[in-house]
């Protein structure tokens, strides 16, 4: 009987504690994808890397043109000239591939920097929302399921857009 009372008391107490905790959930990846700041940072990055991207495109086009000319004229060239032009083309391809890889790495690095800035802003907005609406806990990573009734994604997105 004593054990039954302890179990009932514990059950009642736990239910009371759980009932008072206000929990929310946020889909940060969705916010990062749809935030107006994301579009702005994408345009900023595009503008920042436009010159290098255009230069690389121009180089690739030149290499393709040279390859076509080499294919057309290879029958009339001596073996030493063919080898010399072939090496030159190969070196240009290697250089272009290296430039492309470096450009991609630089863009990725800058994109991560911009995402990190936005992530900090999202966290600030979540914290403000939690304080304003008196949430005890807001989670956004490692959640297997969250009820739509506790999903605050739209509220955070709206607050972020202000």
C-alpha positions in Angstrom: 0.0 0.0 0.0 2.8 2.4 0.9 4.6 1.6 -2.4 1.3 2.3 -4.3 1.0 5.7 -2.6 4.6 6.5 -3.4 4.1 5.6 -7.1 0.9 7.6 -7.3 2.5 10.6 -5.6 5.5 10.4 -7.9 3.3 10.1 -11.0 1.2 13.0 -9.9 4.3 15.1 -9.1 6.0 14.3 -12.5 2.8 15.1 -14.4 2.6 18.5 -12.6 6.2 19.3 -13.4 5.9 18.3 -17.1 2.7 20.2 -17.5 4.4 23.4 -16.4 7.3 23.2 -18.8 6.8 25.1 -22.0 8.7 23.5 -24.9 9.2 24.7 -28.5 10.9 23.3 -31.6 12.5 25.1 -34.5 13.7 23.8 -37.9 16.8 25.9 -38.3 17.7 24.4 -41.7 14.4 25.6 -43.1 14.9 29.0 -41.6 18.5 29.3 -43.0 17.2 28.2 -46.4 14.2 30.7 -46.6 15.6 33.7 -44.6 15.9 37.0 -46.6 19.4 37.2 -45.3 20.2 34.0 -47.2 19.3 35.6 -50.6 21.2 38.7 -49.7 24.3 36.8 -48.8 24.0 34.7 -52.0 23.9 37.9 -54.1 26.8 39.3 -52.1 28.9 36.2 -52.8 27.9 36.1 -56.4 29.1 39.7 -56.8 32.2 39.1 -54.7 33.3 36.2 -56.9 31.9 37.4 -60.3 35.2 38.6 -61.7 37.1 35.3 -60.9 34.2 33.2 -62.2 34.0 35.2 -65.4 37.8 34.9 -65.9 37.7 31.1 -65.3 34.8 30.7 -67.8 36.8 32.7 -70.4 39.9 30.6 -69.8 37.9 27.4 -70.2 36.4 28.7 -73.5 39.9 29.6 -74.7 41.2 26.1 -73.9 38.3 24.5 -75.7 38.9 26.7 -78.8 42.6 25.8 -78.7 41.8 22.1 -78.4 39.5 22.3 -81.5 42.3 24.1 -83.5 44.8 21.6 -82.3 42.6 18.7 -83.5 42.1 20.4 -86.9 45.7 21.3 -87.4 47.4 18.2 -85.8 47.7 16.4 -89.2 49.8 19.2 -90.7 52.1 19.7 -87.6 55.4 17.9 -87.0 55.6 15.5 -84.2 57.7 17.9 -82.1 55.2 20.7 -82.6 52.3 18.4 -81.8 54.0 17.3 -78.5 54.8 20.9 -77.7 51.2 22.1 -78.3 49.8 19.1 -76.5 51.9 19.8 -73.4 51.0 23.4 -73.5 47.2 22.5 -73.7 47.6 20.0 -70.9 49.3 22.6 -68.7 46.6 25.1 -69.4 43.9 22.5 -68.4 45.8 21.7 -65.2 46.0 25.4 -64.3 42.3 25.9 -65.1 41.3 22.9 -62.9 43.5 24.3 -60.1 41.9 27.7 -60.4 38.5 26.2 -60.5 39.2 24.2 -57.4 40.6 27.2 -55.5 37.6 29.3 -56.6 35.2 26.6 -55.3 37.0 26.3 -52.0 37.0 30.1 -51.6 33.3 30.3 -52.3 32.6 27.5 -49.9 34.6 29.1 -47.2 32.8 32.5 -47.6 29.4 30.7 -47.8 30.2 29.0 -44.5 31.2 32.3 -43.0 27.9 33.9 -44.1 25.9 30.9 -42.8 27.6 31.2 -39.5 26.7 34.9 -39.2 23.1 34.0 -40.0 23.2 31.1 -37.5 24.2 33.5 -34.8 21.4 35.9 -35.7 18.9 32.9 -35.7 20.1 31.9 -32.2 19.6 35.5 -31.0 16.1 35.6 -32.4 15.2 32.2 -30.8 16.5 33.4 -27.5 14.5 36.6 -27.7 11.4 34.7 -28.7 11.9 32.2 -25.8 12.2 35.1 -23.3 9.3 37.0 -24.7 6.9 34.0 -24.8 8.3 32.4 -21.7 9.6 29.1 -23.2 11.6 26.9 -20.9 13.2 24.9 -23.7 13.5 25.3 -27.4 15.3 22.6 -29.4 16.4 22.5 -33.0 18.9 19.7 -33.5 18.8 15.9 -33.0 15.0 15.7 -32.6 13.4 12.6 -34.0 9.8 14.1 -33.9 8.2 17.3 -32.8 4.5 18.1 -32.8 3.4 20.9 -35.1 1.8 22.5 -32.1 5.3 23.3 -30.6 6.9 24.2 -34.0 8.1 27.8 -33.8 9.8 27.9 -37.2 7.4 30.3 -38.8 7.6 32.7 -35.8 11.4 32.7 -35.9 11.3 33.3 -39.6 9.0 36.2 -39.3 11.1 37.7 -36.4 14.2 37.2 -38.5 12.7 39.1 -41.4 12.0 42.2 -39.3 
